[in-house]
Amino acid sequence: MSELETLKNLVLAPYILKATALISVGRKVGGNQFRHSFSTLGILLDYKFFFDSVLLKASLLHDLLEDLPETQVEEIRNIDEDGQAVVELVLEVTKRKGETKAQYLKRVLTTGSRNALLLKCADRISNLTDLHRDTHTEQKISDYLDQTEKYVIPMAQKVNQDMVRELTDLVARRREIVTVIKNKNLVKKLLSTFRQP
């Protein structure tokens, strides 16, 4: 089947319907987790993963179990023939109770399937795109970029060199934001010392 035929035959509607529960989960940058799910799906489509229906369907639900743990997993399993595989992939990229962020990322990096790594990279690309100085502190941005370099770029190195380039570029651009914040804070500090009597 061609890419166009594959996309024509891809049925996402039941997964989109399930993902609408994420509308209730806001994001610091504005919007909600439902929109973030579509962003992650869009990134995977941009990378031409047209032929992996499980990966695409899971992208719509990748934050569902973490953000709304009361979700009935059995309902997802029964959506269609991909349901069981979608649940397994979503569980792979879901932070477990008691796991620190570092433990979670290390687990996905070391034991994650190819699709888990691809999904986590697409998720991180979306999150890095939304990382702004007006919504996150300098420290939060720095920590997030450090995590990306330590865990997520190595994930991309295992599965997709184009994602490596995009993640590396996004990290470099966000580091520039941190530099701007530092410089702005330094200027403020200097100006305040000159204004004191």
C-alpha positions, 0 to 999 in steps of 0.5 A: 500500500502507498503512504496515501492509501495507508493514511486513508485506511487508518482509523483514529477516530475511536482513539481521538474520542478516548483522548478527549478526556485529556481536554480537562488536563491543562498545560503550563504553556496554555492549552491542554494535554489533548492538543499536546497529543495531537502535536505528538501525532503530528510529529510522528506523521511529519517523520513519515511513520504512516505504516505503524498504526499502533505507534500513531494510535498510542501517540494520542493516548501516551499521557492518558494513564499518567494524567488520568489514572482512573482511565479504564484500560480495558476500554482501550484494549477493546477499541480495535485489533490494535487496542492491546498493542496500543495499551502495551506501548502506552504503558511502556512510556507511562511513568510508574508510581514511585519512579523519579523522572530520571529513573523513568527516562533511564528505564525507557532508554534501556528497556524500551521497545523501538516504538517506545523510543520513537514515541518518547522522542516525539513527545519530547520534541513537542514538549521542547517546542512548548518550553518557554521562559515565560512559563518555566523558570531558568532552573526548570528549563536547564534541568529539562535540557540536561535530561534531554541530552542525557536520556532522550537524545540517546533514545533518538540515536538508537532509532532515528538520526533525524530526531537526533538532529531536531532534538539537538537543535531544540536543546541548543535553541532553548539553551539560548533562552536560558542565556537570555534569562541569565543576562536579563536577570544580571542587567536587572540586578545591576540596574537595581544597584545603580538606583539605590541611594 
